[in-house]
Amino acid sequence: MAIAEDPERHEVRALAALVPSFAGLRVVEIGCGDGRLTRRYAARAASVLAIDPNADAVAALTGRMKNVETRAVPIEELSVPPHSADVVLFAWAL
Amino acid sequence: MVDALRSARKMVRPAGCLIDLHPTSDRPTIEVGGRVVGHVVSDDAPIRHAGAAIALASAVDAKLFSIERRERFCFYTYSESHVELARHIRTHWKDSSIDAQTLRRTRTALRNEPGASLRVAERVVATRLHPLP
């Protein structure tokens, strides 16, 4: 075993308590890193725009899921249409 | 941080929500067999995490959002080796480490209790917020 992060899935359970279903939702995720959390919820979302200023980390997520677009930018440089997201998710990013 | 929340409010549709997950300012604990043997050392992280809570509270005070629901949980990171865990924290966590004394205590605890789990525990708060008009 190498490193195992949250094998009990406490994080995804807490997220599910806050957003019971991501089905059909348009999500903007701030601070996606390498996509550890993204991979746990994104499959059912309509779309996910996942951003992080760490380009190396974002590269690990890029192209892994067809409904996930990644950008290596901080939120200050992110341009999206107003009121275009159903969920804005700060993933350990504030 | 409040500026980031203002930006997020512009992105989210009126019926949507903002979700924030961030660690609390409690120091993460190093645990062997569920018993605390030390803490992760970081000068900056407790201040940063407290700042996240303050930013959320400020956004609520400024009537950008209202809090709909809050959950708390422990995020555990497991390793079979104290050396590997220390390396992981040093390379993947921001400005954090396990000091030599805690590493020695961890090694001793693992020797005294073969097969015991080794993990670091972070307390995390997750909040759902509704954008206000």
gemmi code that builds the backbone of each chain (N, CA, C; Angstrom):
import gemmi

chains = {
    "A": [
        ("MET", (0.843, -1.195, 0.000), (0.000, 0.000, 0.000), (0.875, 1.240, 0.000)),
        ("ALA", (0.519, 2.166, -0.838), (1.178, 3.460, -0.774), (0.359, 4.353, 0.159)),
        ("ILE", (0.136, 5.556, -0.252), (-0.716, 6.459, 0.527), (-2.175, 6.208, 0.153)),
        ("ALA", (-3.040, 6.110, 1.136), (-4.482, 5.955, 0.887), (-5.210, 7.127, 1.529)),
        ("GLU", (-5.851, 7.924, 0.681), (-6.545, 9.111, 1.184), (-8.040, 8.840, 1.308)),
        ("ASP", (-8.557, 9.045, 2.494), (-9.987, 8.947, 2.778), (-10.616, 7.652, 2.253)),
        ("PRO", (-10.049, 6.495, 2.595), (-10.667, 5.250, 2.118), (-12.066, 5.036, 2.691)),
        ("GLU", (-12.358, 5.693, 3.813), (-13.707, 5.574, 4.397), (-14.746, 6.379, 3.632)),
        ("ARG", (-14.282, 7.216, 2.729), (-15.143, 8.072, 1.907), (-15.952, 9.069, 2.745)),
        ("HIS", (-15.364, 9.551, 3.815), (-16.047, 10.556, 4.635), (-16.301, 11.839, 3.835)),
        ("GLU", (-15.322, 12.192, 3.009), (-15.445, 13.439, 2.267), (-16.595, 13.377, 1.265)),
        ("VAL", (-16.682, 12.292, 0.529), (-17.723, 12.196, -0.500), (-19.099, 12.037, 0.145)),
        ("ARG", (-19.136, 11.439, 1.329), (-20.422, 11.351, 2.045), (-20.877, 12.725, 2.513)),
        ("ALA", (-19.944, 13.525, 2.998), (-20.298, 14.886, 3.405), (-20.770, 15.688, 2.193)),
        ("LEU", (-20.069, 15.502, 1.078), (-20.472, 16.209, -0.139), (-21.868, 15.763, -0.577)),
        ("ALA", (-22.150, 14.480, -0.470), (-23.471, 13.962, -0.863), (-24.573, 14.481, 0.062)),
        ("ALA", (-24.215, 14.755, 1.316), (-25.211, 15.327, 2.231), (-25.561, 16.756, 1.814)),
        ("LEU", (-24.613, 17.426, 1.179), (-24.846, 18.815, 0.757), (-25.427, 18.899, -0.645)),
        ("VAL", (-24.997, 17.994, -1.518), (-25.522, 17.931, -2.894), (-25.909, 16.474, -3.141)),
        ("PRO", (-27.168, 16.123, -2.902), (-27.554, 14.713, -2.983), (-27.324, 14.088, -4.366)),
        ("SER", (-27.442, 14.888, -5.423), (-27.178, 14.350, -6.764), (-26.530, 15.424, -7.624)),
        ("PHE", (-25.478, 15.033, -8.322), (-24.844, 15.922, -9.277), (-25.389, 15.713, -10.692)),
        ("ALA", (-26.374, 14.849, -10.826), (-26.896, 14.507, -12.148), (-27.385, 15.766, -12.862)),
        ("GLY", (-26.848, 15.996, -14.039), (-27.277, 17.100, -14.876), (-26.781, 18.471, -14.459)),
        ("LEU", (-25.964, 18.532, -13.430), (-25.526, 19.839, -12.932), (-24.261, 20.324, -13.635)),
        ("ARG", (-24.184, 21.632, -13.783), (-22.973, 22.271, -14.311), (-22.167, 22.786, -13.119)),
        ("VAL", (-20.964, 22.262, -13.006), (-20.150, 22.507, -11.812), (-18.889, 23.274, -12.193)),
        ("VAL", (-18.542, 24.256, -11.382), (-17.223, 24.884, -11.462), (-16.501, 24.520, -10.174)),
        ("GLU", (-15.380, 23.826, -10.305), (-14.615, 23.421, -9.121), (-13.355, 24.262, -9.028)),
        ("ILE", (-13.206, 24.930, -7.897), (-12.055, 25.807, -7.659), (-11.053, 25.056, -6.792)),
        ("GLY", (-9.827, 24.915, -7.274), (-8.800, 24.222, -6.491), (-8.866, 22.717, -6.648)),
        ("CYS", (-9.007, 22.272, -7.889), (-9.208, 20.834, -8.143), (-7.950, 20.017, -7.894)),
        ("GLY", (-6.782, 20.669, -7.907), (-5.539, 19.905, -7.753), (-5.438, 18.831, -8.819)),
        ("ASP", (-5.094, 17.620, -8.404), (-4.957, 16.519, -9.364), (-6.278, 15.797, -9.617)),
        ("GLY", (-7.373, 16.335, -9.088), (-8.690, 15.756, -9.368), (-9.135, 14.686, -8.387)),
        ("ARG", (-8.473, 14.632, -7.223), (-8.844, 13.611, -6.233), (-10.337, 13.649, -5.915)),
        ("LEU", (-10.872, 14.835, -5.655), (-12.303, 14.950, -5.347), (-13.136, 14.932, -6.626)),
        ("THR", (-12.646, 15.551, -7.664), (-13.387, 15.619, -8.928), (-13.813, 14.229, -9.398)),
        ("ARG", (-12.873, 13.299, -9.327), (-13.152, 11.939, -9.804), (-14.267, 11.275, -9.008)),
        ("ARG", (-14.509, 11.761, -7.798), (-15.480, 11.110, -6.931), (-16.918, 11.574, -7.192)),
        ("TYR", (-17.097, 12.721, -7.833), (-18.471, 13.196, -8.029), (-18.819, 13.489, -9.487)),
        ("ALA", (-17.814, 13.638, -10.357), (-18.040, 14.233, -11.672), (-18.777, 13.341, -12.663)),
        ("ALA", (-18.783, 12.047, -12.451), (-19.294, 11.133, -13.472), (-20.732, 11.453, -13.882)),
        ("ARG", (-21.540, 11.899, -12.932), (-22.949, 12.130, -13.250), (-23.252, 13.588, -13.602)),
        ("ALA", (-22.310, 14.463, -13.375), (-22.545, 15.882, -13.667), (-22.665, 16.099, -15.172)),
        ("ALA", (-23.415, 17.150, -15.552), (-23.490, 17.480, -16.976), (-22.133, 17.951, -17.464)),
        ("SER", (-21.513, 18.806, -16.676), (-20.183, 19.294, -17.037), (-19.479, 19.783, -15.785)),
        ("VAL", (-18.169, 19.694, -15.821), (-17.343, 20.216, -14.731), (-16.220, 21.039, -15.356)),
        ("LEU", (-16.100, 22.277, -14.897), (-14.940, 23.093, -15.229), (-14.074, 23.116, -13.979)),
        ("ALA", (-12.944, 22.449, -14.036), (-12.088, 22.279, -12.857), (-10.832, 23.114, -13.039)),
        ("ILE", (-10.576, 23.999, -12.074), (-9.416, 24.881, -12.217), (-8.508, 24.780, -10.996)),
        ("ASP", (-7.244, 25.060, -11.246), (-6.251, 25.108, -10.171), (-5.039, 25.840, -10.721)),
        ("PRO", (-4.417, 26.678, -9.918), (-3.228, 27.380, -10.439), (-2.022, 26.479, -10.643)),
        ("ASN", (-2.038, 25.271, -10.050), (-0.908, 24.353, -10.169), (-1.040, 23.533, -11.464)),
        ("ALA", (-0.311, 23.944, -12.491), (-0.438, 23.316, -13.809), (-0.048, 21.840, -13.780)),
        ("ASP", (0.966, 21.490, -13.003), (1.389, 20.084, -12.924), (0.283, 19.209, -12.342)),
        ("ALA", (-0.390, 19.718, -11.310), (-1.472, 18.948, -10.703), (-2.634, 18.801, -11.667)),
        ("VAL", (-3.009, 19.890, -12.305), (-4.143, 19.865, -13.238), (-3.885, 18.882, -14.382)),
        ("ALA", (-2.636, 18.770, -14.795), (-2.300, 17.868, -15.904), (-2.695, 16.423, -15.598)),
        ("ALA", (-2.683, 16.066, -14.310), (-3.046, 14.700, -13.929), (-4.525, 14.415, -14.138)),
        ("LEU", (-5.331, 15.465, -14.225), (-6.777, 15.310, -14.406), (-7.196, 15.518, -15.863)),
        ("THR", (-6.417, 16.329, -16.574), (-6.784, 16.700, -17.934), (-6.958, 15.461, -18.831)),
        ("GLY", (-8.115, 15.402, -19.489), (-8.381, 14.334, -20.443), (-8.850, 13.026, -19.824)),
        ("ARG", (-8.963, 12.978, -18.495), (-9.354, 11.731, -17.840), (-10.860, 11.468, -17.890)),
        ("MET", (-11.662, 12.540, -17.926), (-13.122, 12.377, -17.939), (-13.670, 13.296, -19.032)),
        ("LYS", (-14.555, 12.745, -19.871), (-14.954, 13.505, -21.052), (-15.800, 14.731, -20.718)),
        ("ASN", (-16.446, 14.739, -19.555), (-17.278, 15.894, -19.194), (-16.548, 16.880, -18.288)),
        ("VAL", (-15.254, 16.684, -18.127), (-14.457, 17.566, -17.262), (-13.473, 18.359, -18.107)),
        ("GLU", (-13.630, 19.677, -18.068), (-12.669, 20.581, -18.698), (-11.761, 21.134, -17.615)),
        ("THR", (-10.487, 21.195, -17.890), (-9.551, 21.712, -16.889), (-8.867, 22.982, -17.389)),
        ("ARG", (-8.547, 23.844, -16.459), (-7.754, 25.032, -16.776), (-6.791, 25.281, -15.623)),
        ("ALA", (-5.550, 25.572, -15.970), (-4.530, 25.851, -14.947), (-4.494, 27.347, -14.686)),
        ("VAL", (-5.516, 27.825, -14.000), (-5.610, 29.260, -13.688), (-6.143, 29.432, -12.263)),
        ("PRO", (-5.815, 30.549, -11.624), (-6.467, 30.874, -10.355), (-7.847, 31.465, -10.622)),
        ("ILE", (-8.670, 31.510, -9.596), (-10.039, 32.002, -9.787), (-10.037, 33.447, -10.285)),
        ("GLU", (-9.015, 34.204, -9.911), (-8.966, 35.612, -10.331), (-8.872, 35.742, -11.850)),
        ("GLU", (-8.367, 34.698, -12.512), (-8.193, 34.754, -13.968), (-9.241, 33.925, -14.708)),
        ("LEU", (-10.211, 33.415, -13.981), (-11.230, 32.579, -14.603), (-12.349, 33.453, -15.163)),
        ("SER", (-12.686, 33.199, -16.416), (-13.786, 33.924, -17.042), (-14.859, 32.923, -17.457)),
        ("VAL", (-16.008, 33.035, -16.836), (-17.153, 32.198, -17.223), (-18.376, 33.094, -17.292)),
        ("PRO", (-19.369, 32.735, -18.101), (-20.571, 33.572, -18.182), (-21.251, 33.684, -16.819)),
        ("PRO", (-21.819, 34.840, -16.513), (-22.521, 34.993, -15.227), (-23.657, 33.987, -15.093)),
        ("HIS", (-23.867, 33.531, -13.900), (-24.981, 32.637, -13.558), (-25.015, 31.388, -14.450)),
        ("SER", (-23.854, 30.877, -14.777), (-23.791, 29.705, -15.658), (-23.547, 28.403, -14.910)),
        ("ALA", (-23.339, 28.474, -13.617), (-23.028, 27.257, -12.851), (-24.154, 26.929, -11.880)),
        ("ASP", (-24.453, 25.646, -11.790), (-25.402, 25.201, -10.756), (-24.701, 25.079, -9.409)),
        ("VAL", (-23.452, 24.674, -9.449), (-22.665, 24.497, -8.226), (-21.276, 25.093, -8.447)),
        ("VAL", (-20.854, 25.932, -7.519), (-19.442, 26.334, -7.462), (-18.861, 25.669, -6.223)),
        ("LEU", (-17.840, 24.874, -6.440), (-17.272, 24.045, -5.370), (-15.846, 24.490, -5.065)),
        ("PHE", (-15.645, 24.967, -3.858), (-14.293, 25.282, -3.393), (-13.737, 24.040, -2.698)),
        ("ALA", (-12.784, 23.394, -3.348), (-12.246, 22.132, -2.852), (-10.966, 22.407, -2.068)),
        ("TRP", (-11.118, 22.676, -0.801), (-9.974, 22.977, 0.076), (-9.176, 24.148, -0.504)),
        ("ALA", (-9.895, 25.123, -1.061), (-9.226, 26.157, -1.842), (-9.314, 27.542, -1.230)),
        ("LEU", (-10.187, 27.754, -0.269), (-10.292, 29.107, 0.299), (-9.083, 29.392, 1.180)),
    ],
    "B": [
        ("MET", (-9.812, 36.278, -0.026), (-10.722, 35.136, -0.001), (-12.170, 35.568, -0.233)),
        ("VAL", (-12.535, 36.701, 0.344), (-13.901, 37.186, 0.114), (-14.076, 37.554, -1.356)),
        ("ASP", (-12.997, 38.070, -1.970), (-13.076, 38.380, -3.398), (-13.379, 37.121, -4.209)),
        ("ALA", (-12.768, 35.998, -3.816), (-13.042, 34.740, -4.512), (-14.500, 34.341, -4.350)),
        ("LEU", (-15.048, 34.594, -3.176), (-16.461, 34.273, -2.955), (-17.359, 35.210, -3.761)),
        ("ARG", (-16.950, 36.463, -3.892), (-17.723, 37.393, -4.739), (-17.715, 36.912, -6.194)),
        ("SER", (-16.544, 36.454, -6.653), (-16.449, 35.932, -8.020), (-17.348, 34.715, -8.193)),
        ("ALA", (-17.346, 33.861, -7.187), (-18.171, 32.647, -7.258), (-19.647, 32.994, -7.307)),
        ("ARG", (-20.030, 34.021, -6.567), (-21.453, 34.413, -6.560), (-21.903, 34.859, -7.948)),
        ("LYS", (-20.994, 35.498, -8.697), (-21.343, 35.920, -10.061), (-21.517, 34.718, -10.982)),
        ("MET", (-20.769, 33.651, -10.709), (-20.822, 32.467, -11.585), (-22.078, 31.644, -11.368)),
        ("VAL", (-22.527, 31.572, -10.117), (-23.570, 30.611, -9.783), (-24.945, 31.195, -10.099)),
        ("ARG", (-25.810, 30.347, -10.611), (-27.155, 30.832, -10.928), (-27.959, 31.011, -9.634)),
        ("PRO", (-29.020, 31.830, -9.681), (-29.720, 32.166, -8.429), (-30.234, 30.960, -7.657)),
        ("ALA", (-30.611, 29.903, -8.362), (-31.106, 28.716, -7.660), (-29.998, 27.712, -7.354)),
        ("GLY", (-28.768, 28.076, -7.676), (-27.648, 27.163, -7.449), (-27.089, 27.279, -6.047)),
        ("CYS", (-25.891, 26.748, -5.874), (-25.294, 26.794, -4.541), (-23.777, 26.854, -4.627)),
        ("LEU", (-23.191, 27.286, -3.532), (-21.743, 27.251, -3.373), (-21.437, 26.224, -2.295)),
        ("ILE", (-20.474, 25.376, -2.595), (-20.020, 24.384, -1.619), (-18.573, 24.716, -1.257)),
        ("ASP", (-18.309, 24.772, 0.011), (-16.924, 24.983, 0.461), (-16.510, 23.848, 1.379)),
        ("LEU", (-15.363, 23.280, 1.101), (-14.746, 22.322, 2.009), (-13.381, 22.874, 2.396)),
        ("HIS", (-13.138, 23.000, 3.675), (-11.787, 23.389, 4.101), (-11.498, 22.817, 5.482)),
        ("PRO", (-10.239, 22.505, 5.740), (-9.873, 21.996, 7.072), (-10.114, 23.057, 8.136)),
        ("THR", (-10.400, 22.613, 9.340), (-10.498, 23.552, 10.453), (-9.084, 23.958, 10.870)),
        ("SER", (-8.994, 24.884, 11.788), (-7.671, 25.329, 12.245), (-7.071, 24.377, 13.286)),
        ("ASP", (-7.786, 23.291, 13.628), (-7.203, 22.263, 14.504), (-5.975, 21.653, 13.829)),
        ("ARG", (-4.932, 21.409, 14.602), (-3.736, 20.796, 14.020), (-4.036, 19.349, 13.641)),
        ("PRO", (-3.696, 18.910, 12.436), (-3.895, 17.496, 12.080), (-3.103, 16.583, 13.016)),
        ("THR", (-3.694, 15.467, 13.392), (-3.057, 14.559, 14.345), (-2.451, 13.355, 13.630)),
        ("ILE", (-1.295, 12.917, 14.121), (-0.690, 11.667, 13.665), (-1.171, 10.587, 14.633)),
        ("GLU", (-1.739, 9.516, 14.093), (-2.350, 8.502, 14.940), (-1.811, 7.107, 14.589)),
        ("VAL", (-1.482, 6.360, 15.625), (-1.084, 4.956, 15.453), (-2.094, 4.110, 16.215)),
        ("GLY", (-2.755, 3.220, 15.508), (-3.798, 2.412, 16.139), (-4.902, 3.262, 16.747)),
        ("GLY", (-5.158, 4.406, 16.164), (-6.207, 5.295, 16.646), (-5.785, 6.197, 17.797)),
        ("ARG", (-4.532, 6.058, 18.270), (-4.051, 6.901, 19.365), (-3.140, 8.008, 18.826)),
        ("VAL", (-3.333, 9.203, 19.347), (-2.572, 10.354, 18.870), (-1.133, 10.278, 19.394)),
        ("VAL", (-0.177, 10.353, 18.466), (1.237, 10.356, 18.864), (1.911, 11.697, 18.566)),
        ("GLY", (1.200, 12.589, 17.903), (1.774, 13.899, 17.603), (0.908, 14.647, 16.607)),
        ("HIS", (1.455, 15.760, 16.148), (0.709, 16.618, 15.226), (1.562, 16.984, 14.018)),
        ("VAL", (0.888, 17.309, 12.931), (1.572, 17.884, 11.781), (1.947, 19.318, 12.132)),
        ("VAL", (3.162, 19.690, 11.778), (3.662, 21.030, 12.081), (3.465, 21.931, 10.870)),
        ("SER", (2.879, 23.082, 11.110), (2.761, 24.085, 10.056), (2.569, 25.442, 10.696)),
        ("ASP", (3.407, 26.403, 10.315), (3.230, 27.759, 10.844), (2.034, 28.430, 10.200)),
        ("ASP", (1.813, 28.099, 8.943), (0.888, 28.881, 8.126), (-0.517, 28.291, 8.071)),
        ("ALA", (-0.630, 26.958, 8.085), (-1.924, 26.331, 7.788), (-3.048, 26.727, 8.755)),
        ("PRO", (-2.812, 26.727, 10.075), (-3.925, 27.111, 10.955), (-4.443, 28.517, 10.667)),
        ("ILE", (-3.532, 29.420, 10.331), (-3.938, 30.800, 10.017), (-4.740, 30.817, 8.718)),
        ("ARG", (-4.228, 30.041, 7.745), (-4.909, 29.992, 6.443), (-6.315, 29.412, 6.581)),
        ("HIS", (-6.442, 28.338, 7.355), (-7.746, 27.690, 7.496), (-8.702, 28.548, 8.321)),
        ("ALA", (-8.172, 29.207, 9.340), (-9.025, 30.142, 10.092), (-9.481, 31.270, 9.176)),
        ("GLY", (-8.607, 31.682, 8.282), (-8.963, 32.730, 7.328), (-10.098, 32.312, 6.410)),
        ("ALA", (-10.133, 31.043, 6.046), (-11.226, 30.550, 5.200), (-12.556, 30.655, 5.941)),
        ("ALA", (-12.545, 30.303, 7.217), (-13.779, 30.395, 8.007), (-14.213, 31.852, 8.149)),
        ("ILE", (-13.243, 32.729, 8.341), (-13.560, 34.154, 8.470), (-14.123, 34.692, 7.156)),
        ("ALA", (-13.550, 34.256, 6.038), (-14.031, 34.712, 4.734), (-15.476, 34.283, 4.508)),
        ("LEU", (-15.788, 33.052, 4.868), (-17.171, 32.585, 4.716), (-18.114, 33.410, 5.592)),
        ("ALA", (-17.698, 33.630, 6.833), (-18.538, 34.413, 7.749), (-18.718, 35.839, 7.221)),
        ("SER", (-17.649, 36.394, 6.655), (-17.741, 37.748, 6.102), (-18.694, 37.801, 4.917)),
        ("ALA", (-18.659, 36.754, 4.087), (-19.559, 36.709, 2.932), (-21.015, 36.597, 3.375)),
        ("VAL", (-21.234, 35.902, 4.470), (-22.601, 35.803, 5.014), (-23.008, 37.150, 5.612)),
        ("ASP", (-22.102, 37.772, 6.340), (-22.402, 39.083, 6.927), (-22.706, 40.119, 5.845)),
        ("ALA", (-21.996, 40.001, 4.721), (-22.194, 40.948, 3.615), (-23.412, 40.591, 2.779)),
        ("LYS", (-24.128, 39.575, 3.199), (-25.355, 39.120, 2.525), (-25.109, 38.688, 1.074)),
        ("LEU", (-23.914, 38.125, 0.852), (-23.653, 37.508, -0.449), (-24.272, 36.118, -0.495)),
        ("PHE", (-24.247, 35.432, 0.634), (-24.749, 34.054, 0.735), (-25.438, 33.864, 2.082)),
        ("SER", (-26.284, 32.839, 2.116), (-26.775, 32.357, 3.406), (-26.361, 30.892, 3.542)),
        ("ILE", (-26.116, 30.473, 4.768), (-25.705, 29.083, 4.996), (-26.945, 28.194, 5.026)),
        ("GLU", (-26.919, 27.136, 4.205), (-28.041, 26.199, 4.158), (-27.787, 24.959, 5.009)),
        ("ARG", (-26.536, 24.483, 4.990), (-26.254, 23.246, 5.720), (-24.747, 23.145, 5.958)),
        ("ARG", (-24.396, 22.495, 7.052), (-22.973, 22.338, 7.360), (-22.724, 20.911, 7.847)),
        ("GLU", (-21.648, 20.310, 7.371), (-21.243, 18.956, 7.772), (-19.800, 19.011, 8.260)),
        ("ARG", (-19.480, 18.169, 9.216), (-18.100, 18.062, 9.679), (-17.662, 16.602, 9.553)),
        ("PHE", (-16.415, 16.412, 9.180), (-15.919, 15.045, 9.058), (-14.414, 15.026, 9.246)),
        ("CYS", (-13.889, 13.804, 9.441), (-12.448, 13.593, 9.521), (-11.956, 13.029, 8.199)),
        ("PHE", (-10.923, 13.617, 7.676), (-10.295, 13.120, 6.450), (-9.009, 12.421, 6.872)),
        ("TYR", (-8.974, 11.106, 6.683), (-7.814, 10.312, 7.097), (-6.934, 9.976, 5.902)),
        ("THR", (-5.648, 10.125, 6.096), (-4.663, 9.691, 5.105), (-3.819, 8.603, 5.748)),
        ("TYR", (-3.827, 7.420, 5.143), (-3.153, 6.246, 5.717), (-1.836, 5.981, 4.991)),
        ("SER", (-0.914, 5.439, 5.751), (0.348, 4.974, 5.178), (0.835, 3.781, 5.997)),
        ("GLU", (1.648, 2.955, 5.396), (2.230, 1.828, 6.139), (3.550, 2.195, 6.778)),
        ("SER", (4.061, 3.367, 6.417), (5.403, 3.741, 6.875), (5.418, 5.200, 7.328)),
        ("HIS", (6.052, 5.448, 8.474), (6.150, 6.822, 8.949), (7.029, 7.652, 8.021)),
        ("VAL", (7.996, 7.013, 7.390), (8.868, 7.728, 6.454), (8.064, 8.171, 5.230)),
        ("GLU", (7.251, 7.250, 4.728), (6.427, 7.554, 3.559), (5.406, 8.647, 3.887)),
        ("LEU", (4.819, 8.562, 5.067), (3.824, 9.567, 5.452), (4.469, 10.940, 5.573)),
        ("ALA", (5.652, 10.975, 6.186), (6.360, 12.256, 6.323), (6.696, 12.835, 4.948)),
        ("ARG", (7.119, 11.960, 4.029), (7.455, 12.425, 2.674), (6.210, 12.962, 1.976)),
        ("HIS", (5.091, 12.252, 2.139), (3.840, 12.674, 1.496), (3.426, 14.059, 1.992)),
        ("ILE", (3.493, 14.263, 3.287), (3.075, 15.554, 3.847), (4.008, 16.659, 3.388)),
        ("ARG", (5.300, 16.355, 3.370), (6.281, 17.368, 2.969), (6.085, 17.771, 1.515)),
        ("THR", (5.724, 16.806, 0.654), (5.655, 17.110, -0.780), (4.254, 17.514, -1.246)),
        ("HIS", (3.209, 17.055, -0.562), (1.857, 17.319, -1.061), (1.079, 18.329, -0.237)),
        ("TRP", (1.494, 18.593, 0.972), (0.810, 19.577, 1.795), (1.581, 20.895, 1.726)),
        ("LYS", (0.860, 21.980, 1.897), (1.481, 23.292, 1.806), (2.180, 23.631, 3.133)),
        ("ASP", (3.475, 23.858, 3.080), (4.239, 24.350, 4.246), (4.013, 23.502, 5.493)),
        ("SER", (4.028, 22.178, 5.357), (3.735, 21.309, 6.502), (4.764, 20.190, 6.589)),
        ("SER", (4.947, 19.665, 7.805), (5.902, 18.572, 7.998), (5.581, 17.844, 9.297)),
        ("ILE", (6.261, 16.707, 9.489), (6.219, 15.999, 10.772), (7.603, 16.181, 11.391)),
        ("ASP", (7.648, 16.697, 12.631), (8.966, 16.979, 13.211), (9.635, 15.674, 13.666)),
        ("ALA", (10.932, 15.778, 13.952), (11.744, 14.591, 14.254), (11.235, 13.865, 15.500)),
        ("GLN", (10.827, 14.625, 16.508), (10.359, 14.007, 17.753), (9.081, 13.188, 17.505)),
        ("THR", (8.165, 13.737, 16.739), (6.923, 13.006, 16.426), (7.232, 11.781, 15.574)),
        ("LEU", (8.186, 11.933, 14.659), (8.574, 10.776, 13.841), (9.128, 9.649, 14.712)),
        ("ARG", (9.953, 10.022, 15.713), (10.506, 8.995, 16.612), (9.387, 8.314, 17.407)),
        ("ARG", (8.463, 9.116, 17.930), (7.343, 8.529, 18.691), (6.497, 7.621, 17.804)),
        ("THR", (6.313, 8.035, 16.551), (5.513, 7.241, 15.613), (6.195, 5.902, 15.345)),
        ("ARG", (7.512, 5.959, 15.111), (8.276, 4.737, 14.843), (8.208, 3.789, 16.043)),
        ("THR", (8.353, 4.358, 17.227), (8.293, 3.535, 18.446), (6.909, 2.911, 18.600)),
        ("ALA", (5.864, 3.692, 18.377), (4.494, 3.176, 18.519), (4.238, 2.050, 17.522)),
        ("LEU", (4.753, 2.209, 16.305), (4.558, 1.166, 15.283), (5.313, -0.111, 15.659)),
        ("ARG", (6.500, 0.068, 16.261), (7.265, -1.115, 16.688), (6.560, -1.837, 17.834)),
        ("ASN", (5.956, -1.049, 18.720), (5.288, -1.632, 19.888), (3.954, -2.270, 19.539)),
        ("GLU", (3.403, -1.867, 18.415), (2.081, -2.382, 18.038), (2.095, -2.785, 16.560)),
        ("PRO", (2.746, -3.893, 16.241), (2.828, -4.316, 14.829), (1.433, -4.489, 14.227)),
        ("GLY", (1.284, -3.989, 13.036), (-0.006, -4.107, 12.347), (-0.970, -2.980, 12.637)),
        ("ALA", (-0.600, -2.101, 13.576), (-1.492, -0.970, 13.868), (-1.530, -0.019, 12.678)),
        ("SER", (-2.670, 0.618, 12.490), (-2.798, 1.558, 11.378), (-2.043, 2.849, 11.704)),
        ("LEU", (-1.476, 3.438, 10.673), (-0.826, 4.742, 10.781), (-1.586, 5.705, 9.889)),
        ("ARG", (-2.025, 6.801, 10.481), (-2.790, 7.750, 9.682), (-2.617, 9.160, 10.229)),
        ("VAL", (-2.933, 10.116, 9.366), (-3.032, 11.502, 9.801), (-4.486, 11.912, 9.646)),
        ("ALA", (-4.996, 12.598, 10.647), (-6.416, 12.975, 10.664), (-6.548, 14.490, 10.559)),
        ("GLU", (-7.325, 14.914, 9.566), (-7.640, 16.333, 9.409), (-9.129, 16.541, 9.651)),
        ("ARG", (-9.450, 17.507, 10.473), (-10.858, 17.857, 10.684), (-11.272, 18.842, 9.594)),
        ("VAL", (-12.388, 18.530, 8.946), (-12.827, 19.324, 7.788), (-14.271, 19.756, 8.002)),
        ("VAL", (-14.564, 20.975, 7.569), (-15.951, 21.443, 7.592), (-16.390, 21.679, 6.152)),
        ("ALA", (-17.593, 21.207, 5.861), (-18.170, 21.350, 4.518), (-19.466, 22.145, 4.653)),
        ("THR", (-19.607, 23.166, 3.817), (-20.747, 24.083, 3.964), (-21.432, 24.271, 2.611)),
        ("ARG", (-22.761, 24.243, 2.650), (-23.547, 24.600, 1.450), (-24.141, 25.989, 1.682)),
        ("LEU", (-23.899, 26.877, 0.711), (-24.380, 28.245, 0.830), (-25.267, 28.592, -0.364)),
        ("HIS", (-26.272, 29.375, -0.101), (-27.207, 29.819, -1.144), (-26.890, 31.272, -1.506)),
        ("PRO", (-26.780, 31.573, -2.813), (-26.480, 32.963, -3.180), (-27.698, 33.864, -2.937)),
        ("LEU", (-27.446, 35.019, -2.365), (-28.535, 35.957, -2.103), (-28.574, 37.003, -3.229)),
        ("PRO", (-29.755, 37.481, -3.551), (-29.868, 38.447, -4.671), (-29.234, 39.793, -4.324)),
    ],
}
model = gemmi.Model(1)
for chain_id, residues in chains.items():
    chain = gemmi.Chain(chain_id)
    for i, (resn, *xyz) in enumerate(residues, 1):
        res = gemmi.Residue()
        res.name, res.seqid = resn, gemmi.SeqId(i, " ")
        for name, pos in zip(("N", "CA", "C"), xyz):
            atom = gemmi.Atom()
            atom.name, atom.element = name, gemmi.Element(name[0])
            atom.pos, atom.b_iso = gemmi.Position(*pos), 0.0
            res.add_atom(atom)
        chain.add_residue(res)
    model.add_chain(chain)
structure = gemmi.Structure()
structure.add_model(model)
structure.setup_entities()
